[in-house]
């Protein structure tokens, strides 16, 4: 990669952090997309790129079997990048301006049934501190619809146990208050009183959910534990922590929640992002109609 292109990427990373307040993961994703493009360009600088270069790059990704979602994200990253370069007068034209976004077939996210959730929650062994921690994490994730990164980074300053709220600062530094729910709150309080103190063993931490070494739980660590419990519960679906977020949204809608309320709880900035869940709820209604209506 050209040294000049590396500098372009580093400057763009700084802007994303300073001006937009994006998370480290999001910034890393943008930088990763630009590095892919720089590798494709080889010895050509970003400020000499043409519309044909970008079209060829996207076409090559398509030939490699990349999905429409992947291509759309790459194009989105390039558009944001060249909008920044244009604003800073580092290019005179935006080469992404006339390139159409690929058509994307929206896939319905796989969700757990309410019965699956109950089976899953029964798997952690709550007679020991680590199992109790896992049960509390599952309860909180399902009760609040938090992203797994938000869950593992949860700190005491974000909790209001008296009122049963958790305060989250999500993408773009947008703050939201999410109710925890009585059952999840009970598991959390019991974990904090007994199991967490046992894990800490006199050590100190501001984080809620800790490993056996009293370090903050990681996304990978929680995903590993979840896979074990999914297998033990006999659930055949491929389940990730994000599927519990899907289940949170789907089950709320199935029980009559308003779509905009779900949008606020999930922290989606655009209602269209939340509308994907209505397809799941509608299918659920069709299934119930077919099962219980005498002429279904």
LOMAR-863987 format. One line per 8 residues: number of its first residue (from 1); their letters; for each residue x, y, z of C-alpha. Coordinates in steps of 0.02 Angstrom, whole numbers. Each point is the difference from the previous one (the first is absolute). Layout:
BEGIN
NUM = A = X/Y/Z; ...
END
This chain:
BEGIN
1 = XXXXXXXX = 0/0/0; 63/174/-41; 60/102/149; -111/142/-61; -154/-110/6; 44/-56/177; 4/183/51; -169/29/-83
9 = XXXXXXXX = -74/-143/102; 78/59/164; -66/176/-27; -173/-68/-38; 3/-107/159; 36/156/102; -147/92/-78; -119/-145/34
17 = XXXXXXXX = 49/1/183; 10/189/31; -149/60/-104; -118/-147/0; 44/-85/165; -10/-172/-79; 50/-155/97; 170/-82/-22
25 = XXXXXXXX = -83/-150/-85; -90/110/-127; 156/101/-37; 99/-161/-22; -132/-62/-124; 15/159/-105; 190/-12/4; -7/-184/-50
33 = XXXXXXXX = -108/42/-152; 121/136/-54; 149/-117/20; -85/-125/-115; -24/136/-129; 181/60/19; 62/-178/-29; -106/-8/-158
41 = XXXXXXXX = 73/166/-61; 178/-60/31; 108/149/-52; -141/123/-32; -40/136/126; -174/30/70; -2/177/-70; 23/-65/-178
49 = XXXXXXXX = -143/-125/5; -134/2/-136; -178/-64/-6; 63/-144/-107; 123/-52/137; -138/-14/128; -117/-91/-119; 136/-126/-40
57 = XXXXXXXX = 41/-23/185; -182/-36/43; -17/-116/-151; 153/-100/53; -75/-20/174; -162/-60/-80; 95/-129/-106; 81/-64/161
65 = XXXXXXXX = -174/-41/64; -21/144/121; -179/37/52; -102/153/-44; 12/54/182; 190/-8/-6; 9/98/-162; -123/131/64
73 = XXXXXXXX = 104/24/157; 159/21/-102; -83/130/-110; -69/89/154; 174/9/75; 73/69/-162; -139/130/-13; 32/62/176
81 = XXXXXXXX = 187/2/-33; -11/98/-162; -127/122/75; 133/36/131; 138/20/-132; -110/115/-103; -41/107/151; 186/14/42
89 = XXXXXXXX = 41/46/-182; 111/-153/-18; -98/-53/-155; -95/106/-126; -133/-130/-43; -87/-139/95; 25/-161/-102; -142/-88/94
97 = XXXXXXXX = -129/131/-47; -80/-91/-147; 20/-179/59; -163/-86/48; -13/-103/157; -27/-186/-27; -173/-71/26; -11/-91/165
105 = XXXXXXXX = -123/-136/43; -35/28/182; 15/-161/97; -108/-33/151; 112/-24/151; -13/-171/82; -83/11/168; -25/-111/150
113 = XXXXXXXX = -175/-51/50; -60/40/175; 13/-186/40; 182/-2/-61; 39/148/112; -70/-90/152; 101/-158/-39; 157/101/-28
121 = XXXXXXXX = -16/94/165; -14/-163/97; 172/-58/-59; 123/103/108; 41/-87/164; -53/134/125; 72/-91/151; 169/74/-45
129 = XXXXXXXX = 49/183/-25; 48/-15/-184; -162/-88/-46; -97/132/97; 92/136/-97; -45/-84/-164; -184/-12/46; -3/184/49
137 = XXXXXXXX = 84/49/-164; -126/-101/-102; -145/76/96; 64/178/-23; 38/-24/-185; -173/-67/-36; -91/123/113; 84/156/-70
145 = XXXXXXXX = 50/-41/-179; 175/68/31; 138/-30/-126; 124/-128/69; 136/134/2; -113/107/108; -34/-146/117; 181/-48/33
153 = XXXXXXXX = 51/183/25; -140/38/122; 55/97/155; -84/47/164; -16/182/-50; -121/-53/-137; -121/-92/115; -146/66/100
161 = XXXXXXXX = -53/-154/98; -132/94/100; -95/51/-156; 52/-150/-106; 86/94/-142; 163/-15/-93; 74/151/-88; 87/-36/-165
169 = XXXXXXXX = 102/110/-116; -7/-83/-170; 58/39/-175; 31/184/-33; 1/37/188; -190/-15/6; -65/-33/175; -148/-110/41
177 = XXXXXXXX = -81/-63/159; -56/-181/-4; -110/-83/132; 71/-162/68; -158/-94/52; -40/-80/167; 66/-175/-29; 164/54/-80
185 = XXXXXXXX = 21/132/135; -21/-133/134; 134/-110/-79; 116/149/-18; -21/53/182; 30/-177/63; 156/-12/-109; 67/165/66
193 = XXXXXXXX = -31/-45/182; 73/-175/1; 81/-68/-158; 95/156/-54; 78/22/172; 57/-180/-6; 80/27/-171; 85/161/57
201 = XXXXXXXX = 74/-82/157; 48/169/71; 55/76/-165; -77/158/-76; -86/33/-166; -126/124/-70; -64/-128/-125; -158/-99/39
209 = XXXXXXXX = 40/-165/-84; 169/-76/39; 103/-152/-47; 69/-121/129; 155/111/6; -107/152/43; 31/76/-173; -141/71/-107
217 = XXXXXXXX = -93/-133/-98; 38/4/-188; -116/-19/-149; 94/-154/-56; -7/-76/175; -187/25/13; -30/-68/-175; 101/-156/45
225 = XXXXXXXX = -107/-27/156; -160/28/-99; 48/-133/-127; 23/-125/141; -171/39/74; -85/-6/-171; 70/-174/-29; -50/-58/175
233 = XXXXXXXX = -176/66/-28; -17/-103/-159; -30/154/-108; 48/-42/-180; 8/179/-64; 162/95/-20; -14/125/143; 107/151/40
241 = XXXXXXXX = -23/133/135; -81/109/-133; -140/-129/-19; -55/41/177; -14/182/-55; -107/-60/-146; -106/-103/121; -23/152/113
249 = XXXXXXXX = -69/103/-145; -103/-139/-77; -84/-53/162; -42/179/45; -87/22/-168; -87/-168/15; -75/59/165; -62/164/-73
257 = XXXXXXXX = 142/125/26; 4/153/-112; 137/-2/-133; 65/172/49; 17/-55/182; 104/-149/-58; 104/118/-107; 40/108/153
265 = XXXXXXXX = 42/-150/108; 117/-73/-131; 84/168/-30; -36/1/-188; 16/174/-75; -109/-47/-150; -170/-84/15; 34/-96/-161
273 = XXXXXXXX = 135/-99/93; -130/-56/126; -132/-42/-130; 89/-162/-46; -74/-73/160; -178/30/-57; 23/-138/-129; 35/-123/139
281 = XXXXXXXX = -150/58/101; -112/-11/-154; 57/-177/-34; -38/-44/180; -178/67/-22; -21/-104/-159; 60/-156/90; -120/28/144
289 = XXXXXXXX = -144/31/-120; 39/-159/-97; 12/-101/160; -154/61/94; -125/65/-128; -127/-135/-50; 29/42/-182; 184/44/16
END
